[in-house]
């Protein structure tokens, strides 16, 4: 499958699972590098009712990663994070 030119690139994803149970995740976070307009987007999906999604744009990678780390730290007491960092296509 061909990659769309200008499509956002996934740089990191994390799933928050309840402690001690391998069940449906509580949260899903994604950090994407956006090509047009240039920047970064942090997407947070709440996977349990009320299901919601927030999208926040950042101008640079350090700001976006700092916000992502804040999400990880804030929710660390609610379960275990499973984090994936795919290799860039560049």
Buried (B, 14 or more C-beta within 10 A) or exposed (E): EEEEEEEBBBBBBBBBBBEEEEEEBBBBBBBBBBEEEEBBBBBBBBBEEEEEEEEEEBEEEEBBBEBBEEBBEEBEEEBBBEEEEEEEEE
